[in-house]
Amino acid sequence: MAEIGQKRLKDFRAVFCVRYEPGSLIAEVMDSDDKVMSSHSLSTGYGTMKLTAYPEKQILHVQSGELCYIPVEFTDEMGLLLPAMEQRVDACVEGPAKLLGFGSALYKTDESFDKAGHFSYRGRCLAVIQAGEIPGKVCVSFHTEGAESAVTELHVINKGERDAL
C-alpha cells in the first residue's frame, strides 16, 4: 500500500490531490505520537454488478393498507454501493400486494412514481408495496440491463396470526 503523504490540519481539513485508481483509499488521523486516532476508507466496486433489495419487513397484514418500503441498490459482488449507476430499473410484484410507488431521488425526470419502471439516482431506487385483501406469498423482483436481478419475498397474513413464518 502506497502512502500519499502527511499534512497538518488547516481549519480541521487536510486536502490531497490524487489521480483516480481503482481500489481503496484510507485516511488516518494521527496524534502527536503518530498513533492512529481515527480512520476512514473509501473503496471502488468491482466484479459482477447486481441489484440488491433490502425490504424493511417481511410480514404485512391483510386489509390493513400496511406498507413495506424496499430500498434497491446497484451493488458489486461484495455488496458495495455503485453510486455512478443511473439507469432504468423495472419492478414486478406477484401475489396479494401491489406496487404503490416506485422511484428515486432523480429530480430531473418526467417519470411517474406510479409506474413500474424508473431511473435510479446515485445507484438507488425505492419501491413501496401495499398489502392486499387476501393472505399469501408476495414475490417482488427488480430487473435492469446488465446486472443480476434482485428478488425478495414478503408474506401477507391475517391479523392475529403469528408474525414469525
PASEBA-1860 file (N, C-alpha, C; in nm, 3 decimals):
! residues 165
1> MAEIGQKR> 0.085/-0.117/0.000/0.000/0.000/0.000/0.090/0.124/0.000 ~ 0.067/0.212/-0.095/0.149/0.333/-0.107/0.092/0.445/-0.021 ~ 0.181/0.520/0.039/0.141/0.635/0.118/0.141/0.758/0.030 ~ 0.037/0.838/0.038/0.027/0.960/-0.042/0.100/1.074/0.026 ~ 0.088/1.083/0.157/0.158/1.189/0.228/0.094/1.222/0.360 ~ 0.153/1.320/0.428/0.102/1.368/0.555/0.092/1.519/0.549 ~ -0.010/1.573/0.611/-0.029/1.718/0.618/-0.087/1.754/0.754 ~ -0.055/1.874/0.796/-0.118/1.928/0.916/-0.256/1.978/0.879
9> LKDFRAVF> -0.348/1.972/0.976/-0.483/2.020/0.954/-0.486/2.173/0.946 ~ -0.568/2.223/0.855/-0.594/2.366/0.846/-0.745/2.381/0.842 ~ -0.802/2.448/0.941/-0.947/2.457/0.955/-1.010/2.318/0.958 ~ -0.945/2.227/1.030/-0.992/2.089/1.051/-0.992/2.006/0.923 ~ -0.914/2.045/0.822/-0.908/1.970/0.696/-0.765/1.955/0.649 ~ -0.742/1.848/0.577/-0.618/1.827/0.503/-0.659/1.786/0.363 ~ -0.616/1.858/0.261/-0.659/1.833/0.123/-0.543/1.774/0.044 ~ -0.570/1.664/-0.024/-0.472/1.597/-0.109/-0.531/1.587/-0.249
17> CVRYEPGS> -0.454/1.615/-0.350/-0.495/1.595/-0.489/-0.432/1.464/-0.536 ~ -0.516/1.369/-0.574/-0.466/1.238/-0.617/-0.535/1.198/-0.747 ~ -0.465/1.121/-0.826/-0.520/1.066/-0.950/-0.604/0.943/-0.916 ~ -0.716/0.926/-0.985/-0.803/0.811/-0.959/-0.733/0.680/-0.992 ~ -0.744/0.586/-0.903/-0.704/0.448/-0.926/-0.806/0.360/-0.856 ~ -0.852/0.251/-0.920/-0.944/0.162/-0.851/-0.876/0.099/-0.730 ~ -0.955/0.071/-0.629/-0.902/0.011/-0.507/-0.959/0.080/-0.385 ~ -0.876/0.093/-0.282/-0.920/0.156/-0.157/-0.831/0.275/-0.123
25> LIAEVMDS> -0.894/0.377/-0.069/-0.824/0.495/-0.019/-0.855/0.502/0.130 ~ -0.750/0.506/0.211/-0.767/0.507/0.356/-0.708/0.636/0.411 ~ -0.789/0.709/0.485/-0.742/0.831/0.552/-0.731/0.802/0.701 ~ -0.618/0.839/0.759/-0.596/0.817/0.901/-0.562/0.949/0.969 ~ -0.618/0.968/1.087/-0.587/1.085/1.170/-0.490/1.037/1.276 ~ -0.374/1.105/1.283/-0.269/1.066/1.376/-0.257/1.168/1.488 ~ -0.219/1.120/1.606/-0.192/1.213/1.716/-0.045/1.256/1.709 ~ -0.003/1.332/1.805/0.135/1.384/1.804/0.240/1.275/1.821
33> DDKVMSSH> 0.199/1.156/1.868/0.291/1.042/1.882/0.281/0.946/1.764 ~ 0.218/0.991/1.654/0.198/0.909/1.533/0.116/0.783/1.558 ~ 0.026/0.789/1.653/-0.069/0.678/1.675/-0.199/0.713/1.604 ~ -0.260/0.613/1.541/-0.385/0.634/1.468/-0.498/0.660/1.566 ~ -0.563/0.777/1.550/-0.677/0.813/1.636/-0.809/0.780/1.568 ~ -0.810/0.789/1.436/-0.932/0.766/1.360/-0.893/0.725/1.219 ~ -0.983/0.650/1.155/-0.955/0.601/1.020/-1.085/0.593/0.941 ~ -1.079/0.621/0.812/-1.195/0.609/0.724/-1.146/0.560/0.589
41> SLSTGYGT> -1.224/0.472/0.525/-1.183/0.421/0.395/-1.293/0.441/0.292 ~ -1.251/0.446/0.168/-1.339/0.461/0.053/-1.291/0.361/-0.051 ~ -1.381/0.273/-0.098/-1.340/0.167/-0.190/-1.425/0.170/-0.316 ~ -1.363/0.131/-0.426/-1.436/0.119/-0.552/-1.495/-0.021/-0.562 ~ -1.606/-0.031/-0.632/-1.668/-0.161/-0.655/-1.595/-0.237/-0.764 ~ -1.612/-0.369/-0.764/-1.551/-0.450/-0.869/-1.632/-0.577/-0.886 ~ -1.610/-0.643/-0.997/-1.674/-0.772/-1.021/-1.815/-0.756/-1.076 ~ -1.896/-0.855/-1.052/-2.031/-0.862/-1.105/-2.122/-0.755/-1.043
49> MKLTAYPE> -2.191/-0.681/-1.130/-2.287/-0.581/-1.083/-2.421/-0.650/-1.062 ~ -2.488/-0.615/-0.953/-2.620/-0.674/-0.928/-2.709/-0.572/-0.859 ~ -2.838/-0.599/-0.863/-2.933/-0.521/-0.785/-2.950/-0.592/-0.652 ~ -2.958/-0.514/-0.545/-2.979/-0.570/-0.412/-3.098/-0.499/-0.349 ~ -3.193/-0.577/-0.298/-3.314/-0.522/-0.236/-3.310/-0.548/-0.086 ~ -3.350/-0.445/-0.008/-3.346/-0.452/0.138/-3.485/-0.419/0.196 ~ -3.580/-0.514/0.194/-3.714/-0.482/0.248/-3.707/-0.450/0.397 ~ -3.783/-0.350/0.439/-3.782/-0.311/0.581/-3.850/-0.415/0.669
57> KQILHVQS> -3.936/-0.496/0.612/-4.003/-0.603/0.686/-4.045/-0.711/0.588 ~ -4.076/-0.828/0.641/-4.115/-0.942/0.557/-4.264/-0.973/0.570 ~ -4.329/-0.921/0.674/-4.468/-0.954/0.704/-4.556/-0.830/0.690 ~ -4.666/-0.847/0.615/-4.770/-0.744/0.603/-4.902/-0.808/0.644 ~ -4.998/-0.727/0.686/-5.127/-0.780/0.732/-5.239/-0.750/0.632 ~ -5.326/-0.850/0.614/-5.440/-0.843/0.521/-5.528/-0.722/0.553 ~ -5.577/-0.657/0.450/-5.675/-0.547/0.458/-5.633/-0.434/0.552 ~ -5.504/-0.417/0.573/-5.459/-0.314/0.666/-5.410/-0.189/0.594
65> GELCYIPV> -5.384/-0.204/0.464/-5.323/-0.094/0.391/-5.177/-0.077/0.429 ~ -5.125/-0.173/0.504/-4.987/-0.168/0.553/-4.888/-0.158/0.437 ~ -4.782/-0.080/0.459/-4.682/-0.056/0.356/-4.550/-0.122/0.392 ~ -4.474/-0.158/0.290/-4.338/-0.207/0.307/-4.250/-0.128/0.210 ~ -4.148/-0.063/0.264/-4.054/0.012/0.182/-3.936/-0.080/0.148 ~ -3.900/-0.082/0.019/-3.790/-0.167/-0.025/-3.686/-0.082/-0.098 ~ -3.580/-0.042/-0.028/-3.469/0.024/-0.098/-3.400/-0.076/-0.191 ~ -3.364/-0.029/-0.310/-3.297/-0.112/-0.410/-3.168/-0.040/-0.448
73> EFTDEMGL> -3.057/-0.115/-0.451/-2.928/-0.055/-0.482/-2.854/-0.135/-0.588 ~ -2.777/-0.064/-0.671/-2.679/-0.129/-0.757/-2.558/-0.156/-0.669 ~ -2.516/-0.282/-0.659/-2.400/-0.317/-0.577/-2.305/-0.406/-0.656 ~ -2.183/-0.419/-0.604/-2.089/-0.514/-0.662/-2.104/-0.646/-0.588 ~ -2.019/-0.742/-0.618/-2.032/-0.874/-0.556/-2.002/-0.874/-0.406 ~ -1.938/-0.768/-0.356/-1.909/-0.757/-0.213/-2.017/-0.677/-0.140 ~ -2.118/-0.629/-0.214/-2.225/-0.552/-0.152/-2.198/-0.403/-0.144 ~ -2.090/-0.356/-0.208/-2.060/-0.212/-0.209/-2.151/-0.140/-0.306
81> LLPAMEQR> -2.204/-0.027/-0.265/-2.289/0.056/-0.349/-2.210/0.106/-0.469 ~ -2.274/0.107/-0.587/-2.215/0.161/-0.709/-2.289/0.291/-0.743 ~ -2.246/0.404/-0.685/-2.322/0.529/-0.696/-2.322/0.593/-0.834 ~ -2.240/0.546/-0.925/-2.238/0.604/-1.060/-2.350/0.548/-1.148 ~ -2.421/0.446/-1.100/-2.524/0.382/-1.182/-2.654/0.462/-1.182 ~ -2.689/0.510/-1.298/-2.816/0.579/-1.317/-2.878/0.521/-1.444 ~ -2.954/0.415/-1.426/-3.020/0.351/-1.538/-3.156/0.297/-1.495 ~ -3.237/0.262/-1.593/-3.374/0.217/-1.567/-3.376/0.085/-1.491
89> VDACVEGP> -3.462/0.081/-1.389/-3.488/-0.040/-1.312/-3.638/-0.065/-1.320 ~ -3.675/-0.190/-1.344/-3.817/-0.228/-1.351/-3.853/-0.315/-1.231 ~ -3.969/-0.287/-1.172/-4.018/-0.361/-1.056/-4.137/-0.447/-1.097 ~ -4.148/-0.565/-1.036/-4.260/-0.655/-1.064/-4.307/-0.714/-0.931 ~ -4.439/-0.709/-0.907/-4.497/-0.764/-0.785/-4.596/-0.873/-0.824 ~ -4.577/-0.992/-0.768/-4.668/-1.104/-0.792/-4.721/-1.153/-0.658 ~ -4.852/-1.165/-0.647/-4.914/-1.211/-0.523/-5.009/-1.107/-0.467 ~ -5.057/-1.129/-0.344/-5.161/-1.044/-0.285/-5.107/-0.911/-0.226
97> AKLLGFGS> -5.044/-0.833/-0.312/-4.996/-0.699/-0.275/-4.982/-0.622/-0.405 ~ -4.964/-0.491/-0.393/-4.946/-0.412/-0.514/-4.832/-0.312/-0.497 ~ -4.776/-0.274/-0.611/-4.673/-0.172/-0.614/-4.743/-0.038/-0.604 ~ -4.729/0.026/-0.491/-4.796/0.155/-0.468/-4.716/0.271/-0.527 ~ -4.584/0.258/-0.525/-4.499/0.363/-0.580/-4.359/0.311/-0.603 ~ -4.291/0.371/-0.701/-4.154/0.331/-0.732/-4.083/0.451/-0.790 ~ -3.963/0.477/-0.744/-3.889/0.590/-0.797/-3.754/0.606/-0.733 ~ -3.697/0.723/-0.754/-3.567/0.756/-0.696/-3.566/0.905/-0.667
105> ALYKTDES> -3.453/0.954/-0.623/-3.439/1.097/-0.593/-3.398/1.177/-0.717 ~ -3.403/1.114/-0.833/-3.368/1.182/-0.958/-3.465/1.298/-0.979 ~ -3.415/1.418/-0.969/-3.503/1.535/-0.968/-3.540/1.586/-1.106 ~ -3.464/1.557/-1.209/-3.499/1.599/-1.345/-3.549/1.478/-1.421 ~ -3.679/1.454/-1.412/-3.738/1.338/-1.477/-3.884/1.366/-1.510 ~ -3.933/1.300/-1.612/-4.076/1.307/-1.641/-4.143/1.173/-1.610 ~ -4.070/1.087/-1.538/-4.124/0.957/-1.499/-4.226/0.974/-1.388 ~ -4.325/0.886/-1.388/-4.430/0.890/-1.286/-4.401/0.786/-1.179
113> FDKAGHFS> -4.422/0.822/-1.053/-4.393/0.731/-0.943/-4.493/0.616/-0.932 ~ -4.603/0.620/-1.008/-4.699/0.510/-1.003/-4.676/0.408/-1.115 ~ -4.564/0.416/-1.182/-4.528/0.320/-1.287/-4.422/0.223/-1.234 ~ -4.408/0.108/-1.300/-4.318/0.003/-1.252/-4.174/0.021/-1.298 ~ -4.144/0.122/-1.377/-4.008/0.145/-1.423/-3.962/0.285/-1.389 ~ -3.837/0.297/-1.345/-3.784/0.428/-1.308/-3.632/0.425/-1.317 ~ -3.571/0.541/-1.342/-3.427/0.550/-1.342/-3.376/0.565/-1.199 ~ -3.267/0.497/-1.170/-3.205/0.509/-1.038/-3.134/0.643/-1.028
121> YRGRCLAV> -3.103/0.683/-0.907/-3.025/0.804/-0.883/-2.914/0.769/-0.785 ~ -2.792/0.791/-0.828/-2.674/0.757/-0.747/-2.679/0.612/-0.698 ~ -2.726/0.525/-0.789/-2.726/0.382/-0.761/-2.842/0.331/-0.678 ~ -2.944/0.417/-0.656/-3.052/0.376/-0.566/-3.191/0.406/-0.622 ~ -3.287/0.321/-0.580/-3.431/0.339/-0.606/-3.504/0.299/-0.478 ~ -3.634/0.328/-0.475/-3.717/0.288/-0.361/-3.853/0.243/-0.412 ~ -3.895/0.123/-0.368/-4.027/0.071/-0.402/-4.113/0.073/-0.275 ~ -4.242/0.100/-0.293/-4.338/0.097/-0.183/-4.444/-0.007/-0.220
129> IQAGEIPG> -4.457/-0.109/-0.136/-4.551/-0.219/-0.159/-4.663/-0.207/-0.056 ~ -4.789/-0.230/-0.102/-4.904/-0.224/-0.012/-4.970/-0.361/-0.002 ~ -5.003/-0.401/0.120/-5.069/-0.530/0.145/-5.203/-0.535/0.074 ~ -5.240/-0.655/0.029/-5.366/-0.674/-0.040/-5.478/-0.723/0.052 ~ -5.581/-0.779/-0.010/-5.703/-0.819/0.060/-5.704/-0.964/0.107 ~ -5.610/-1.045/0.057/-5.607/-1.187/0.094/-5.466/-1.225/0.140 ~ -5.455/-1.330/0.223/-5.322/-1.372/0.265/-5.249/-1.447/0.154 ~ -5.117/-1.450/0.163/-5.038/-1.526/0.067/-4.896/-1.474/0.055
137> KVCVSFHT> -4.821/-1.543/-0.030/-4.681/-1.508/-0.054/-4.673/-1.403/-0.165 ~ -4.585/-1.306/-0.147/-4.564/-1.199/-0.245/-4.420/-1.206/-0.293 ~ -4.401/-1.209/-0.423/-4.267/-1.209/-0.481/-4.245/-1.071/-0.546 ~ -4.144/-0.999/-0.500/-4.112/-0.868/-0.556/-3.976/-0.880/-0.623 ~ -3.969/-0.847/-0.751/-3.843/-0.858/-0.823/-3.809/-0.727/-0.892 ~ -3.680/-0.704/-0.908/-3.628/-0.583/-0.971/-3.529/-0.625/-1.079 ~ -3.542/-0.566/-1.197/-3.461/-0.604/-1.312/-3.403/-0.481/-1.379 ~ -3.284/-0.496/-1.434/-3.221/-0.390/-1.513/-3.125/-0.455/-1.611
145> EGAESAVT> -3.088/-0.382/-1.712/-2.997/-0.434/-1.814/-2.855/-0.444/-1.759 ~ -2.791/-0.557/-1.783/-2.651/-0.574/-1.749/-2.621/-0.604/-1.604 ~ -2.723/-0.636/-1.526/-2.700/-0.665/-1.384/-2.787/-0.783/-1.341 ~ -2.740/-0.854/-1.240/-2.817/-0.962/-1.180/-2.941/-0.902/-1.112 ~ -3.056/-0.963/-1.131/-3.181/-0.915/-1.072/-3.185/-0.939/-0.922 ~ -3.271/-0.862/-0.854/-3.295/-0.882/-0.711/-3.436/-0.935/-0.694 ~ -3.452/-1.035/-0.611/-3.583/-1.093/-0.582/-3.596/-1.104/-0.431 ~ -3.710/-1.059/-0.379/-3.734/-1.070/-0.236/-3.877/-1.121/-0.214
153> ELHVINKG> -3.897/-1.186/-0.101/-4.026/-1.247/-0.071/-4.087/-1.181/0.053 ~ -4.215/-1.146/0.041/-4.291/-1.092/0.154/-4.408/-1.187/0.179 ~ -4.471/-1.172/0.296/-4.587/-1.255/0.328/-4.698/-1.164/0.379 ~ -4.818/-1.183/0.324/-4.937/-1.113/0.372/-5.013/-1.215/0.456 ~ -5.037/-1.182/0.583/-5.103/-1.275/0.674/-5.226/-1.209/0.736 ~ -5.316/-1.293/0.791/-5.433/-1.243/0.861/-5.391/-1.181/0.995 ~ -5.466/-1.082/1.037/-5.439/-1.023/1.168/-5.458/-1.130/1.274 ~ -5.373/-1.130/1.374/-5.383/-1.229/1.480/-5.296/-1.351/1.456
161> ERDAL> -5.254/-1.375/1.332/-5.163/-1.486/1.305/-5.026/-1.449/1.358 ~ -4.946/-1.550/1.385/-4.809/-1.523/1.430/-4.731/-1.453/1.322 ~ -4.651/-1.357/1.362/-4.570/-1.282/1.266/-4.444/-1.356/1.226 ~ -4.417/-1.470/1.287/-4.298/-1.548/1.252/-4.335/-1.659/1.155 ~ -4.278/-1.654/1.039/-4.303/-1.761/0.940/-4.181/-1.848/0.925
END
